[in-house]
Amino acid sequence: MVTIRDVATDAGVSRSTVSYVLTGNKRLSPATVARVRASMAKLGYRPDLAARASGRGRTGVLGLLAPVSAAGPESGVEVFMHFVRAATYAARARGLDLLVMGGKDQRLGAGLLADALVVMDVQRQDPRLGALRRSGLPAVLIGLPEDRHGLSAVDLDFEAAGRAAAQHLAERGHREVALLGMPRRHGFAFAFAERFRHGFEAEAAARGLAARHLPCEPDGEGVGDWLDTLAPELPGLSGLVVLNTDALRPLLDALGRRGLVLPRDCSVLAVSPGELAARGPRPVTAVDLPAAELMARAVARVLEELAGTAEAGAVDLLPPVLRDQGSTARHVPGVSRGVYA
């Protein structure tokens, strides 16, 4: 493990100088700071923030602002816990404890019992972000709102993900496709949903597909209504993309009740952590929602900002990865049934 002594030797300075660069407790020349940071980068040094917490009045705690609400897009327990578990591992790897804050525990101010925050459930116009930025607490968003208020953000490139989903179906011969969206009560309050839809519709149009987006309640009745509503518009519907992961299993059940077999009769693709989409009796092809990678990058970024080795305001979008898990196949008109045949 690289130590402060190693960094000091490489940079040609004392150990105390390296500590001053990390803590900001003493004014140093820009040249000295640059030399020390260059040595840190070269050697792969990562500050042990937990060990330095007591010396700087810190708590050694990383906060995860993750509203636990049935109105949020992470309301699915499995997906929500996937992100929380990823945050826990990422924090422990840096020697920190994790404090999950939801509901009324979302206190944004000097009394917050955390050194830095990772923020989930980010809305397009998020009322928390202005106050969070003014608080001076380092924070990184998982999500890309319209106004980040100068905060850094890490997210999946959802527009590229939407394009990838439409491309995947088009390349397999599907000509009529539909996007099963978030419940109507959400609208497009969450930026990821609008970005995904925009990418999906743009790619579908570019490839000459008949495509439709429609909100859906995540239960059997809601999925049934969704399928019935689309029938007049897309009678040859054969490719389904599920953005609302809570509706995935009800959709599979509804298709089964109609006597449809995947992927022989129609194809289904979901936006989901790949390993979750692979569970159950019918694994589903997925545009992977990489919780572990998103959290690892967000935690690394916010701790760099806490240590003063990075400035706020960066945007890091992960390219989409599609996991083919057997629920999509080539559609052959006249041979493949489609949803309504």
C-alpha positions as CSV (number, residue, x, y, z in Angstrom):
1,M,0.0,0.0,0.0
2,V,1.3,3.4,-0.9
3,T,1.9,5.7,2.1
4,I,2.4,9.4,2.7
5,R,6.1,8.6,3.2
6,D,6.2,7.2,-0.4
7,V,4.5,10.3,-1.8
8,A,6.8,12.6,0.1
9,T,9.9,10.8,-1.1
10,D,8.8,10.8,-4.7
11,A,7.8,14.5,-4.6
12,G,11.0,15.5,-2.7
13,V,9.1,17.1,0.2
14,S,8.4,16.3,3.9
15,R,5.6,14.1,5.1
16,S,4.1,17.1,6.8
17,T,3.9,18.9,3.4
18,V,2.0,16.0,1.9
19,S,-0.4,16.2,4.9
20,Y,-0.9,19.9,4.4
21,V,-1.7,19.3,0.7
22,L,-4.3,16.8,1.8
23,T,-5.9,18.8,4.6
24,G,-5.5,22.4,3.2
25,N,-4.4,23.5,6.7
26,K,-1.4,25.5,5.5
27,R,-0.9,27.7,2.5
28,L,1.6,26.2,0.1
29,S,3.0,27.4,-3.3
30,P,1.0,26.2,-6.3
31,A,4.2,24.5,-7.6
32,T,4.5,22.4,-4.5
33,V,0.9,21.4,-4.4
34,A,1.1,20.4,-8.1
35,R,4.2,18.3,-7.5
36,V,2.7,16.5,-4.6
37,R,-0.6,15.8,-6.4
38,A,1.4,14.5,-9.4
39,S,3.2,12.1,-7.2
40,M,-0.1,10.9,-5.7
41,A,-1.5,10.3,-9.1
42,K,1.7,8.5,-10.3
43,L,1.9,6.2,-7.3
44,G,-1.9,5.6,-7.1
45,Y,-2.1,7.0,-3.5
46,R,-5.6,7.2,-2.0
47,P,-6.0,9.2,1.2
48,D,-7.5,7.3,4.1
49,L,-10.2,9.8,4.9
50,A,-11.5,7.8,7.9
51,A,-8.0,7.9,9.6
52,R,-7.9,11.7,9.1
53,A,-11.4,12.3,10.2
54,S,-10.7,13.1,13.8
55,G,-7.9,15.4,13.0
56,R,-10.2,17.5,10.7
57,G,-13.4,17.3,12.7
58,R,-14.9,14.8,10.3
59,T,-17.2,11.9,11.0
60,G,-15.8,9.2,8.8
61,V,-19.3,8.8,7.4
62,L,-20.5,8.9,3.8
63,G,-24.1,9.9,3.4
64,L,-26.4,8.3,0.8
65,L,-29.4,10.5,0.2
66,A,-31.8,7.9,-1.1
67,P,-35.5,8.7,-0.5
68,V,-37.4,5.6,0.4
69,S,-40.8,6.3,-1.2
70,A,-43.2,4.4,-3.3
71,A,-43.2,7.5,-5.6
72,G,-39.6,7.2,-6.5
73,P,-38.1,5.3,-9.4
74,E,-36.1,3.1,-7.1
75,S,-39.3,2.0,-5.3
76,G,-38.6,-1.6,-6.4
77,V,-37.0,-3.1,-3.3
78,E,-34.6,-5.3,-5.2
79,V,-33.2,-2.4,-7.4
80,F,-33.1,-0.1,-4.4
81,M,-31.2,-2.5,-2.3
82,H,-28.8,-3.2,-5.2
83,F,-27.8,0.4,-5.1
84,V,-27.6,0.6,-1.3
85,R,-25.4,-2.6,-1.2
86,A,-23.1,-1.1,-3.9
87,A,-22.8,2.1,-1.9
88,T,-21.9,0.2,1.3
89,Y,-19.2,-1.8,-0.5
90,A,-17.8,1.4,-2.1
91,A,-17.7,3.3,1.2
92,R,-16.1,0.4,3.1
93,A,-13.4,0.1,0.5
94,R,-12.4,3.7,1.4
95,G,-12.6,3.1,5.2
96,L,-15.9,4.9,5.7
97,D,-19.2,4.0,7.2
98,L,-22.4,4.6,5.2
99,L,-25.4,6.5,6.5
100,V,-28.6,6.0,4.4
101,M,-30.9,9.0,4.6
102,G,-34.5,8.9,3.4
103,G,-37.7,10.8,3.9
104,K,-37.5,13.4,6.7
105,D,-33.9,12.5,7.3
106,Q,-32.8,14.5,4.3
107,R,-31.2,17.3,6.3
108,L,-29.1,19.5,4.1
109,G,-26.9,21.7,6.3
110,A,-24.1,22.1,8.7
111,G,-25.7,19.6,11.2
112,L,-25.6,16.7,8.8
113,L,-23.7,13.8,10.3
114,A,-21.7,13.0,7.1
115,D,-18.6,14.3,5.5
116,A,-20.0,14.0,1.9
117,L,-23.0,12.8,0.1
118,V,-24.0,10.7,-2.8
119,V,-27.5,11.7,-4.0
120,M,-30.0,9.3,-5.6
121,D,-33.5,9.8,-7.0
122,V,-32.4,13.0,-8.8
123,Q,-35.3,14.8,-10.5
124,R,-35.1,17.0,-13.6
125,Q,-35.7,20.0,-11.5
126,D,-34.6,18.9,-8.1
127,P,-35.4,21.4,-5.3
128,R,-32.7,19.9,-3.0
129,L,-29.7,20.8,-5.2
130,G,-29.5,24.6,-4.6
131,A,-29.5,24.2,-0.8
132,L,-27.1,21.3,-1.1
133,R,-24.6,23.4,-3.1
134,R,-25.0,26.3,-0.7
135,S,-24.2,24.1,2.2
136,G,-20.7,23.5,1.0
137,L,-20.9,19.8,1.6
138,P,-19.3,17.8,-1.1
139,A,-21.9,15.9,-3.0
140,V,-22.1,13.9,-6.2
141,L,-25.4,13.1,-8.0
142,I,-26.4,9.8,-9.5
143,G,-28.5,11.3,-12.2
144,L,-28.3,14.3,-14.5
145,P,-30.9,17.0,-13.8
146,E,-31.5,20.1,-16.0
147,D,-29.5,22.3,-13.5
148,R,-26.8,20.6,-11.4
149,H,-26.1,23.8,-9.5
150,G,-22.4,23.1,-10.1
151,L,-22.4,19.7,-8.5
152,S,-20.7,16.7,-10.1
153,A,-22.9,13.9,-11.6
154,V,-22.4,10.2,-12.5
155,D,-25.0,8.3,-14.5
156,L,-25.7,5.8,-17.2
157,D,-25.9,7.5,-20.6
158,F,-29.6,6.9,-20.8
159,E,-30.0,8.6,-24.2
160,A,-27.4,6.2,-25.6
161,A,-29.1,3.3,-23.8
162,G,-32.5,4.2,-25.4
163,R,-30.8,4.2,-28.8
164,A,-29.1,0.8,-28.0
165,A,-32.5,-0.7,-27.1
166,A,-34.1,0.4,-30.4
167,Q,-31.1,-0.7,-32.4
168,H,-31.1,-4.1,-30.8
169,L,-34.7,-4.7,-31.8
170,A,-34.4,-3.2,-35.3
171,E,-31.4,-5.4,-36.1
172,R,-33.6,-8.4,-35.3
173,G,-36.3,-7.5,-37.7
174,H,-38.8,-5.9,-35.4
175,R,-40.8,-3.1,-37.1
176,E,-43.3,-2.2,-34.5
177,V,-42.0,-1.5,-31.0
178,A,-43.2,0.0,-27.7
179,L,-41.6,1.5,-24.6
180,L,-43.3,0.6,-21.3
181,G,-42.7,3.8,-19.3
182,M,-42.9,5.0,-15.7
183,P,-46.3,5.4,-14.1
184,R,-48.3,8.4,-15.3
185,R,-48.0,10.1,-11.9
186,H,-44.2,10.4,-12.4
187,G,-44.5,11.9,-15.8
188,F,-40.9,12.8,-16.7
189,A,-40.0,14.2,-13.3
190,F,-36.9,12.0,-13.4
191,A,-34.4,13.0,-16.1
192,F,-33.3,9.5,-16.9
193,A,-36.8,8.5,-18.2
194,E,-37.0,11.4,-20.6
195,R,-33.4,10.9,-21.8
196,F,-34.1,7.2,-22.5
197,R,-37.3,7.9,-24.3
198,H,-35.6,10.6,-26.4
199,G,-32.9,8.2,-27.5
200,F,-35.3,5.3,-28.1
201,E,-37.7,7.4,-30.2
202,A,-34.8,9.0,-32.2
203,E,-33.2,5.7,-33.1
204,A,-36.5,4.1,-33.9
205,A,-37.4,7.0,-36.2
206,A,-34.0,6.9,-37.9
207,R,-34.5,3.2,-38.6
208,G,-38.1,3.6,-39.8
209,L,-39.7,1.7,-37.0
210,A,-43.3,2.4,-35.7
211,A,-42.6,3.2,-32.1
212,R,-44.8,4.3,-29.2
213,H,-44.1,5.3,-25.6
214,L,-46.9,4.8,-23.0
215,P,-46.8,5.1,-19.2
216,C,-47.8,2.0,-17.3
217,E,-48.8,1.2,-13.7
218,P,-46.6,-1.6,-12.4
219,D,-49.2,-4.3,-11.7
220,G,-51.3,-6.8,-13.6
221,E,-54.2,-4.5,-14.3
222,G,-51.9,-1.6,-15.4
223,V,-50.0,-3.9,-17.8
224,G,-53.2,-5.3,-19.2
225,D,-54.5,-1.8,-19.9
226,W,-51.2,-0.8,-21.5
227,L,-51.3,-3.8,-23.9
228,D,-55.0,-3.1,-24.8
229,T,-54.3,0.6,-25.4
230,L,-51.5,-0.1,-27.9
231,A,-53.4,-2.7,-29.9
232,P,-55.1,-0.3,-32.3
233,E,-51.9,1.7,-32.9
234,L,-49.4,-1.1,-33.2
235,P,-51.3,-4.2,-34.4
236,G,-48.0,-5.8,-35.4
237,L,-46.2,-5.1,-32.1
238,S,-43.4,-7.6,-31.5
239,G,-40.7,-5.7,-29.6
240,L,-41.2,-4.5,-26.0
241,V,-38.8,-2.3,-24.0
242,V,-39.4,-2.0,-20.2
243,L,-38.1,1.1,-18.6
244,N,-40.3,0.6,-15.5
245,T,-38.6,-2.4,-13.9
246,D,-41.4,-2.9,-11.4
247,A,-43.7,-3.7,-14.3
248,L,-41.4,-6.4,-15.8
249,R,-42.7,-9.4,-14.0
250,P,-46.4,-8.4,-14.4
251,L,-45.7,-7.9,-18.1
252,L,-44.1,-11.4,-18.5
253,D,-47.1,-12.9,-16.6
254,A,-49.6,-11.0,-18.9
255,L,-47.8,-12.3,-22.0
256,G,-47.8,-15.8,-20.6
257,R,-51.6,-15.6,-20.0
258,R,-52.0,-14.7,-23.7
259,G,-50.2,-17.8,-24.6
260,L,-47.1,-16.0,-25.9
261,V,-43.7,-17.6,-25.6
262,L,-40.5,-15.5,-25.4
263,P,-38.6,-15.0,-27.7
264,R,-40.5,-17.1,-30.3
265,D,-43.6,-14.9,-30.4
266,C,-42.3,-11.5,-29.2
267,S,-39.2,-10.0,-27.7
268,V,-38.8,-8.2,-24.4
269,L,-35.8,-6.1,-23.2
270,A,-35.6,-4.3,-19.9
271,V,-33.5,-1.5,-18.3
272,S,-32.3,-3.2,-15.2
273,P,-29.3,-4.5,-13.3
274,G,-28.3,-7.4,-15.5
275,E,-28.1,-9.9,-12.7
276,L,-31.6,-9.0,-11.5
277,A,-33.1,-9.4,-15.0
278,A,-31.4,-12.8,-15.1
279,R,-33.3,-14.2,-12.1
280,G,-36.5,-16.1,-12.1
281,P,-37.8,-18.7,-14.6
282,R,-37.6,-16.3,-17.6
283,P,-34.2,-14.4,-17.8
284,V,-34.6,-11.1,-19.7
285,T,-32.2,-9.3,-22.0
286,A,-31.2,-6.1,-20.3
287,V,-29.6,-2.7,-20.9
288,D,-27.5,-3.1,-17.7
289,L,-28.1,-0.6,-14.9
290,P,-24.6,-0.9,-13.4
291,A,-25.2,0.0,-9.8
292,A,-21.7,-1.1,-8.5
293,E,-19.9,0.9,-11.2
294,L,-22.0,3.9,-10.8
295,M,-21.6,3.9,-7.0
296,A,-17.8,3.2,-7.2
297,R,-17.4,6.2,-9.5
298,A,-19.6,8.5,-7.5
299,V,-17.9,7.6,-4.2
300,A,-14.4,8.0,-5.7
301,R,-15.4,11.4,-7.1
302,V,-17.0,12.8,-3.9
303,L,-14.0,11.7,-1.8
304,E,-11.6,13.4,-4.2
305,E,-13.7,16.6,-3.9
306,L,-13.6,16.2,-0.1
307,A,-9.9,15.8,-0.1
308,G,-9.5,18.8,-2.4
309,T,-7.9,16.8,-5.2
310,A,-10.8,17.5,-7.7
311,E,-13.2,20.3,-8.4
312,A,-16.9,20.0,-8.4
313,G,-18.9,20.2,-11.6
314,A,-17.7,17.1,-13.5
315,V,-20.1,14.9,-15.5
316,D,-19.3,11.2,-16.0
317,L,-21.7,9.2,-18.2
318,L,-21.2,5.4,-18.5
319,P,-21.8,3.9,-21.9
320,P,-24.6,1.4,-22.1
321,V,-23.9,-2.3,-22.1
322,L,-26.6,-4.7,-23.4
323,R,-26.7,-8.2,-21.9
324,D,-28.4,-10.7,-24.2
325,Q,-30.1,-13.1,-21.8
326,G,-32.3,-14.9,-24.3
327,S,-35.6,-12.9,-24.3
328,T,-35.1,-11.3,-27.7
329,A,-34.8,-12.9,-31.1
330,R,-35.3,-12.3,-34.8
331,H,-38.8,-11.4,-35.8
332,V,-40.0,-13.0,-39.1
333,P,-43.3,-11.5,-40.4
334,G,-45.7,-14.3,-41.1
335,V,-43.8,-16.7,-38.9
336,S,-43.4,-14.9,-35.5
337,R,-46.8,-14.3,-33.9
338,G,-46.2,-10.9,-32.3
339,V,-48.2,-9.7,-29.3
340,Y,-51.6,-9.5,-30.8
341,A,-51.7,-12.4,-33.3
